[in-house]
Amino acid sequence: MAYRVLGDPGSRPLVLIHGWAQSSSSWGAELLGELAQRFHVVAIDLRGHGHSDVPAAGYDSPQQWADDVEAVLDSVGIGEDAGAILLGWSYGGVVVADYLAARGEGRLAGIVLCGAVTSLSRSAGGAIGPAMKEVTSGGAFEEKPAHALEAFTSFGRAMMVNGAGADGQRILGLSLSTPPAVRQALLTRRVDNDDTLRGLTLPALVVHGAHDGVVLPSAGQANAEMIPGGRYVEFAESAHAPFLEETPRFLAELDAFAAAL
């Protein structure tokens, strides 16, 4: 497992878990720099992504995803009562829920779900949009570069309301650099984390873009409703990446959430 660490080790830990076919680079240098001024940031590359190894197995196991996250927490020294915040974007929400189901809340003070699904099932908290359906029925799993490029170019346009520019190019590049077999393996498993969400005692902030066509806003609303005391915040000018599209507001919401813990 690869991960990057930024900020003051004495600050509250903030563990970033990226989405499907992305990596810790998806957050962008500017946002990571801002977060490092506030938190002890740990940005994970999930198995098969970024600089992490690409094992043949483990992508269909909730326990394995939980083990991966815990291995990073152990390595960084985020132990019991550390008061960490787990922040999951998109598919990262499933990984956050997998971790909570297997390992509980002991190391955490709160969770943040951003444009996230928490289940890969018919759960309302797993409602994907037309952009996700299109890319997975198109060339997302293709090994031929031209087919994959075409599929992810369309997907990239749906990622952000204003998808042009350096952020959009970075997101596209990260998608293409994730091995096709990994892209497929993440989406072949089925898991329902509704009961885990309903049993949480942690504060939860749920952030979602109003124009998200990858994960529907209704998924964010459902997740916030399932978590006791969960708070839903919709970003009117964002699609799937509010942290890139409305960064100042995203930081303000995160600051307020952390201050209340």
VOGU-3710 file (C-alpha; in Angstrom, 3 decimals, decimal comma):
1> mayrvlgdpg> 0,000/0,000/0,000  1,275/3,454/-0,929  0,208/6,640/0,799  1,363/10,214/1,186  1,563/12,114/4,479  1,379/15,899/4,825  0,906/18,435/7,600  1,631/18,574/11,305  1,656/15,128/12,996  0,178/16,836/16,047
11> srplvlihgw> -2,943/17,918/14,170  -6,118/15,869/13,812  -5,619/13,025/11,312  -7,579/13,307/8,077  -7,480/10,131/5,985  -8,409/10,606/2,323  -9,787/7,649/0,367  -10,168/8,289/-3,352  -12,670/6,953/-5,831  -12,833/4,285/-8,519
21> aqsssswgae> -9,970/4,340/-11,023  -8,239/7,280/-9,309  -5,428/7,726/-6,749  -4,200/10,083/-4,043  -3,277/12,460/-6,866  -6,970/13,031/-7,595  -7,196/15,528/-4,728  -4,750/17,887/-6,442  -1,706/19,647/-5,016  -3,596/22,846/-4,184
31> llgelaqrfh> -6,265/21,135/-2,063  -3,731/18,849/-0,371  -1,690/21,927/0,541  -4,729/23,616/2,058  -5,667/20,494/4,007  -2,100/20,100/5,283  -2,389/23,500/6,962  -5,348/22,187/8,956  -4,808/18,445/9,463  -2,324/15,609/9,575
41> vvaidlrghg> -3,252/14,390/6,102  -2,903/10,776/5,006  -3,888/10,244/1,364  -4,105/6,560/0,431  -3,591/4,880/-2,930  -6,047/1,986/-2,801  -4,900/-1,459/-3,872  -4,398/-1,581/-7,625  -4,310/2,216/-7,897  -1,628/4,867/-8,026
51> hsdvpaagyd> 1,675/3,660/-6,578  0,187/0,768/-4,612  0,810/-2,803/-5,689  -1,637/-4,530/-8,031  -2,424/-7,875/-6,394  -4,511/-10,379/-8,279  -7,114/-10,746/-5,526  -8,850/-8,959/-2,693  -11,006/-6,533/-4,649  -14,236/-8,349/-3,810
61> spqqwaddve> -13,607/-8,619/-0,060  -14,964/-6,016/2,394  -12,625/-7,467/5,008  -9,620/-6,928/2,725  -10,543/-3,292/2,113  -10,830/-2,788/5,866  -7,476/-4,511/6,401  -5,848/-2,258/3,798  -7,074/0,905/5,496  -6,078/-0,367/8,928
71> avldsvgige> -2,599/-1,267/7,679  -2,074/2,340/6,622  -3,448/3,687/9,914  -1,091/1,366/11,801  1,857/2,436/9,666  1,206/6,132/10,284  0,531/5,609/13,987  -3,185/6,446/13,992  -4,339/4,223/16,840  -7,281/3,971/19,195
81> dagaillgws> -8,747/7,312/20,279  -6,749/9,187/17,622  -9,847/11,166/16,690  -9,264/10,726/12,963  -11,649/11,756/10,210  -12,150/9,288/7,349  -13,090/11,068/4,114  -14,286/8,906/1,239  -14,931/10,205/-2,265  -17,165/8,242/-4,642
91> yggvvvadyl> -16,172/4,533/-4,328  -14,144/5,617/-1,315  -17,450/5,776/0,550  -17,816/2,009/0,166  -14,298/1,541/1,538  -15,082/3,814/4,503  -18,211/1,759/5,237  -16,273/-1,504/4,818  -13,744/-0,270/7,369  -16,436/0,729/9,856
101> aargegrlag> -18,238/-2,596/9,469  -15,077/-4,597/10,157  -13,090/-2,373/12,523  -15,589/-0,097/14,220  -15,262/3,517/15,318  -12,433/3,332/17,863  -9,836/5,345/15,941  -12,274/7,847/14,504  -14,032/11,047/15,497  -16,134/11,445/12,357
111> ivlcgavtsl> -16,586/10,577/8,692  -17,095/12,635/5,547  -18,737/11,221/2,434  -18,201/13,235/-0,752  -20,146/12,296/-3,872  -20,086/8,840/-2,346  -21,804/5,514/-2,564  -21,660/3,320/0,522  -23,068/0,118/-0,968  -22,777/-1,784/-4,226
121> srsaggaigp> -26,311/-3,073/-4,239  -29,863/-1,906/-4,753  -29,557/0,219/-1,628  -30,598/3,837/-2,035  -27,129/4,694/-0,750  -25,619/3,104/-3,836  -27,572/4,922/-6,543  -25,317/5,561/-9,526  -26,078/7,980/-12,337  -26,099/7,788/-16,142
131> amkevtsgga> -22,414/8,699/-16,507  -21,331/5,713/-14,423  -23,696/3,384/-16,254  -22,418/4,638/-19,605  -18,717/4,232/-18,846  -19,103/0,737/-17,404  -21,193/-0,448/-20,328  -18,743/1,171/-22,747  -14,987/0,816/-22,829  -14,045/1,198/-19,171
141> feekpahale> -12,762/-2,355/-18,936  -11,135/-2,436/-22,374  -7,402/-3,014/-22,751  -7,288/-1,287/-26,135  -6,212/2,302/-25,410  -8,464/3,922/-28,020  -11,608/2,305/-26,608  -10,724/3,158/-23,014  -9,777/6,720/-23,948  -13,122/7,282/-25,627
151> aftsfgramm> -15,059/5,940/-22,649  -13,142/7,898/-20,042  -13,144/11,128/-22,030  -16,940/11,119/-21,864  -16,826/10,096/-18,208  -14,375/12,901/-17,445  -16,710/15,494/-18,915  -19,406/14,341/-16,482  -17,051/14,452/-13,513  -17,111/18,249/-13,183
161> vngagadgqr> -19,490/20,953/-14,356  -16,500/22,723/-15,884  -14,417/19,673/-16,665  -11,866/21,365/-18,895  -8,435/22,303/-17,604  -5,680/20,736/-15,542  -7,982/19,048/-13,017  -9,968/17,366/-15,757  -6,839/16,168/-17,513  -5,432/14,774/-14,276
171> ilglslstpp> -8,653/12,865/-13,535  -8,653/11,448/-17,083  -5,019/10,402/-16,832  -5,526/8,663/-13,499  -8,488/6,710/-14,866  -6,461/5,469/-17,825  -3,454/4,581/-15,660  -5,539/2,256/-13,468  -5,255/-1,299/-14,860  -8,410/-2,380/-16,718
181> avrqalltrr> -8,686/-5,562/-14,650  -8,715/-3,483/-11,461  -11,376/-1,140/-12,816  -13,569/-4,163/-13,466  -12,796/-6,026/-10,247  -13,936/-3,134/-8,061  -17,367/-3,205/-9,646  -18,032/-6,941/-9,713  -18,568/-7,327/-5,954  -21,831/-6,761/-4,123
191> vdnddtlrgl> -21,998/-5,333/-0,624  -24,715/-3,639/1,422  -23,579/-1,388/4,274  -26,966/0,045/5,249  -27,021/-1,643/8,655  -23,524/-0,347/9,395  -24,610/3,219/8,632  -27,730/2,924/10,762  -25,643/1,749/13,707  -23,058/4,562/13,638
201> tlpalvvhga> -22,574/6,857/16,615  -20,034/9,069/14,823  -20,879/12,493/13,392  -21,075/12,396/9,598  -20,908/15,110/6,955  -22,312/14,141/3,551  -21,312/16,439/0,683  -22,759/16,061/-2,801  -22,814/18,035/-6,036  -26,257/18,972/-7,298
211> hdgvvlpsag> -25,256/18,065/-10,883  -23,606/14,721/-10,090  -24,290/12,244/-12,889  -21,801/9,666/-11,588  -23,345/9,108/-8,157  -26,834/10,547/-7,856  -27,513/13,191/-5,185  -30,253/10,878/-3,924  -27,501/8,481/-2,798  -25,962/11,192/-0,654
221> qanaemipgg> -29,339/12,118/0,781  -30,093/8,474/1,581  -26,727/7,977/3,263  -27,212/11,082/5,410  -30,674/9,879/6,415  -29,417/6,409/7,368  -26,644/7,759/9,612  -28,066/8,989/12,921  -27,321/12,699/13,034  -25,857/12,692/9,509
231> ryvefaesah> -25,807/16,105/7,837  -26,350/16,515/4,075  -24,878/19,511/2,242  -25,498/20,015/-1,469  -23,127/22,063/-3,634  -25,144/23,888/-6,266  -22,262/24,516/-8,686  -20,680/21,050/-8,571  -21,033/17,663/-10,200  -18,977/14,734/-8,878
241> apfleetprf> -15,968/16,570/-7,415  -17,065/19,410/-5,100  -13,607/19,500/-3,519  -12,214/20,647/-6,890  -15,206/22,610/-8,184  -16,061/24,635/-5,066  -12,880/24,317/-3,030  -13,358/27,311/-0,685  -16,807/26,145/0,362  -15,623/22,546/0,683
251> laeldafaaa> -12,832/23,644/3,026  -15,233/25,809/5,035  -17,640/22,897/5,514  -14,797/20,594/6,511  -13,382/23,174/8,926  -16,760/23,605/10,617  -17,285/19,852/10,835  -13,866/19,243/12,375  -14,250/22,132/14,842  -17,466/20,600/16,176
261> l> -15,952/17,174/16,891
//
